[in-house]
């Protein structure tokens, strides 16, 4: 308990100090509007929040509040709300990360493919909008700046820097010795889920619609609006059902895989290239435009168009690379690692053939599941109580059946024994088929045909080395 408290306190202090040191110099150098500035440090709340959770969110709150006090030499209620929305920009992404796409959650690894990258971008989009909404109201209260004049600028300020540096941070953090903070359990019901999403989305929709179509927000109304929005976001984040990633061998395998390395190199190169182009634009345009406000407005517009377009193209390219190259290679490596090493050394050609067969499972690009199935198919005829067909002929029959339902498999030969109903000891040759990325229905279809073709009583099906069943065919289950 004391160790956990000490760790959380350290995270709060370190994140708070880092955020403070990012904010203060920028506030002095690049003030945009009264109450805000160019904020390269905007990547810290979502990235640190997703990785470290509540302690990071508290650190962000403290760092922002002390930066405001240091810069303006005063403490105002609007500064509290501004810091509170920085807190939400860290904490809500943490909750959303472990609530969305829970089947794709990995242990000690966050952004590792196009799917998780898209998930981060969508969460960043939402958190940047909510932060811009709250901070624009704070600026209305603090300096009477109309949200219509600040909302887009604040959003781009948060989103673009979070996109450039946040992705790199979440790729690198899992490679350090620092462990991510997992969320605590919460309510898991459809009603709670709907309520949570309603509370998170409703203030945003109402605020934006009022900005676009309604009357201008008044300075006197900003305090009440901020309070209501804050309550909705806090309750929504608290009620949001979250899930913890399951521990499995795949997470460790993925962390050292070529699939992850290709992803890291590609996305890092793309982000750095986009950032360099942005710096070139700023350097060139700053010689033409002397007005700092217009300069950064144009910079944000350029970043909003070019960087987001580059990221969209990159996600599409990554998705296609995963379909055609990296996922098949990764699955091929998994196939070799799950092969019996002793067996492989005795018959390298069969092992190579099995690996090529397995490669075809994902050659069309769909990694439907990460489930592993093993089918143990005996060759003893259930009526004759002896093997009537050769292993080679049985394998040829089963090869044909498997490829009617899946695109690839690995096959091996073994032998086993069992007791029949009369307690007689039966020894038989067995073929073992290993299949990745299939569904229960596909496996049962293969088993149904195999039972009929080889006249078997049942087939042993093992899923993920955890679940097993002696499957007797779909007819017996009706």
Residue pairs with C-beta under 8 A, 6 or more apart in sequence:
7 55
8 54
8 55
9 55
11 52
11 55
11 56
11 59
11 181
12 55
12 56
12 58
12 59
12 62
13 59
14 59
15 44
15 48
15 52
15 55
15 56
15 59
15 60
15 63
16 58
16 59
16 60
16 61
16 62
16 63
16 66
17 63
18 41
18 44
18 63
19 41
19 44
19 45
19 59
19 60
19 63
19 64
19 67
20 63
20 64
20 66
20 67
20 70
22 39
22 40
22 41
22 44
23 37
23 39
23 41
23 63
23 64
23 67
24 67
24 70
24 71
26 37
26 38
26 39
26 40
26 41
27 37
27 67
27 71
28 71
29 37
29 38
30 37
30 38
30 292
30 296
31 37
31 292
32 38
32 153
32 157
32 292
32 293
32 296
33 139
33 143
33 145
33 149
33 150
33 153
33 293
34 139
34 142
34 143
34 145
35 78
35 82
35 135
35 138
35 139
35 142
35 143
35 145
36 135
36 139
36 150
36 153
36 154
36 157
38 157
38 296
39 157
39 158
39 161
40 161
40 165
41 161
42 89
42 128
42 157
42 158
42 159
42 161
42 162
43 161
43 162
43 164
43 165
43 166
43 169
44 60
44 90
45 56
45 57
45 60
45 86
45 87
45 89
45 90
45 93
45 127
45 131
45 162
46 89
46 90
46 93
46 123
46 124
46 127
46 162
46 166
47 162
47 165
47 166
47 169
47 170
47 173
48 56
48 59
48 60
48 90
48 169
49 56
49 57
49 60
49 89
49 90
49 91
49 92
49 93
49 94
50 93
50 94
50 97
50 110
50 120
50 123
50 170
50 180
51 110
51 169
51 170
51 173
51 178
51 180
51 181
52 94
52 180
52 181
53 91
53 94
53 180
53 181
53 182
53 183
54 91
54 94
54 181
55 181
56 90
56 94
56 181
57 87
57 88
57 90
57 91
57 94
58 87
60 86
60 87
60 89
60 90
61 83
61 84
61 86
61 87
62 83
64 82
64 83
64 86
65 79
65 80
65 83
68 79
68 82
68 83
69 75
69 79
72 79
76 141
76 142
77 141
77 223
78 138
78 139
78 141
78 142
78 222
79 138
79 142
81 134
81 137
81 138
81 141
81 226
81 230
82 134
82 135
82 138
82 139
82 142
84 134
84 230
85 130
85 131
85 133
85 134
85 135
85 138
85 230
86 131
86 135
88 127
88 130
88 131
88 134
88 230
88 233
88 234
88 237
89 127
89 128
89 130
89 131
89 158
91 237
92 126
92 127
92 130
92 200
92 233
92 236
92 237
93 123
93 124
93 127
94 181
94 183
95 183
95 237
95 240
95 242
96 123
96 126
96 127
96 240
97 110
97 119
97 120
97 123
98 105
98 182
98 183
98 242
98 243
98 244
99 240
99 241
99 242
99 243
100 119
100 123
101 115
101 116
101 119
102 243
104 115
104 116
104 119
105 243
105 244
105 245
105 246
106 112
106 245
106 250
106 251
106 254
107 245
107 246
107 247
107 248
107 251
108 174
108 179
108 180
108 251
108 255
109 174
109 251
109 254
109 255
109 260
110 116
110 120
110 170
110 171
110 173
110 174
110 180
111 117
111 120
111 167
111 170
111 171
112 254
112 259
112 260
112 263
113 259
113 263
113 318
113 322
114 315
114 318
114 319
114 322
117 167
117 267
117 315
117 318
118 315
120 166
120 167
120 170
121 163
121 311
121 315
124 159
124 162
124 163
124 166
125 159
126 200
126 204
127 158
127 162
128 155
128 158
128 159
128 162
129 155
129 204
129 208
130 203
130 204
130 233
131 154
131 158
132 150
132 151
132 152
132 154
132 155
132 157
132 158
133 147
133 151
133 203
133 204
133 207
133 208
133 229
134 226
134 229
134 230
135 150
135 154
136 145
136 147
136 150
136 151
136 154
137 147
137 217
137 222
137 225
137 226
137 229
138 222
138 226
139 145
139 147
139 150
140 146
140 147
140 217
140 219
140 222
141 219
141 222
141 223
141 226
144 219
146 216
146 217
147 211
147 217
148 211
148 216
151 211
153 296
153 297
153 300
156 300
156 301
156 303
156 304
157 300
159 304
160 300
160 303
160 304
160 307
163 271
163 307
163 308
163 311
164 271
164 274
164 275
164 307
167 267
167 271
168 268
168 271
171 264
171 267
171 268
173 180
174 180
174 255
182 244
182 245
183 242
183 244
184 242
185 242
185 244
186 192
186 238
186 239
186 240
186 241
186 242
187 239
187 241
188 241
189 241
192 239
192 241
193 240
193 241
195 236
195 239
196 235
196 236
196 237
196 239
196 240
196 241
197 236
197 240
198 236
199 232
199 233
199 235
199 236
199 239
200 232
200 233
200 236
200 237
200 240
202 232
203 228
203 229
203 232
203 233
207 225
207 229
210 217
211 217
217 225
245 251
250 334
250 370
253 333
253 334
253 337
254 260
254 330
257 330
257 333
258 326
258 329
258 330
258 333
259 322
259 326
259 327
259 329
259 330
262 321
262 325
262 326
263 318
263 326
266 314
266 317
266 318
266 321
267 314
267 318
270 310
270 311
270 314
273 310
274 306
274 307
274 310
274 311
277 306
278 299
278 302
278 303
278 306
278 307
281 299
281 302
282 295
282 299
285 295
285 298
285 299
286 295
289 295
289 298
320 365
322 365
322 367
323 362
323 364
323 365
323 366
324 363
324 365
327 362
327 365
327 367
328 359
328 362
328 363
331 358
331 359
331 361
331 362
331 367
331 436
331 437
332 355
332 358
332 359
334 436
335 354
335 355
335 358
335 359
335 410
335 434
335 436
336 344
336 351
336 355
338 372
338 434
339 351
339 354
339 355
339 410
340 412
343 351
343 412
344 351
354 409
354 410
354 411
354 412
355 410
357 408
357 409
357 410
357 411
358 408
358 409
358 410
358 434
358 436
359 408
360 407
360 408
361 406
361 407
361 408
361 409
361 435
361 436
361 437
362 407
362 437
363 407
363 408
364 407
366 437
367 437
368 437
368 438
368 439
369 437
369 438
369 439
370 436
370 437
371 436
371 437
371 438
371 439
371 463
371 464
372 434
372 435
372 436
372 463
372 464
372 465
373 434
373 435
373 436
373 438
373 443
373 461
373 462
373 463
374 432
374 433
374 434
374 435
374 461
374 462
375 432
375 433
375 435
375 443
375 446
375 447
375 450
375 459
375 460
375 461
376 414
376 416
376 430
376 431
376 432
376 459
376 460
376 461
376 462
377 394
377 398
377 430
377 431
377 432
377 433
377 450
377 454
377 456
377 459
378 416
378 428
378 429
378 430
378 454
378 456
378 459
379 387
379 389
379 391
379 394
379 428
379 429
379 430
379 431
379 454
380 386
380 387
380 426
380 428
380 429
381 387
381 388
381 454
381 455
382 455
382 456
382 457
383 455
385 420
385 426
387 428
387 429
389 397
389 454
391 413
391 429
391 431
394 431
394 454
395 411
395 431
397 453
397 454
398 411
398 431
398 433
398 450
398 453
398 454
399 411
401 446
401 449
401 450
401 453
402 409
402 433
402 435
402 446
403 409
404 445
404 446
404 449
405 438
405 442
405 445
405 446
406 435
406 437
406 438
406 442
406 446
408 435
409 433
409 434
409 435
410 433
410 434
410 435
411 431
411 432
411 433
411 434
412 431
412 432
412 434
413 429
413 430
413 431
413 432
414 429
414 430
414 431
414 432
415 427
415 428
415 429
415 430
416 427
416 428
416 430
417 425
417 426
417 427
417 428
418 425
418 426
418 428
419 425
419 426
420 426
433 446
435 443
440 463
443 461
444 471
444 474
447 459
447 461
447 471
447 473
448 473
448 474
448 475
450 456
450 459
451 457
451 458
451 459
451 471
451 472
451 473
452 473
457 472
458 470
458 471
458 472
458 473
459 470
459 471
460 468
460 469
460 470
460 471
461 468
461 469
461 471
462 468
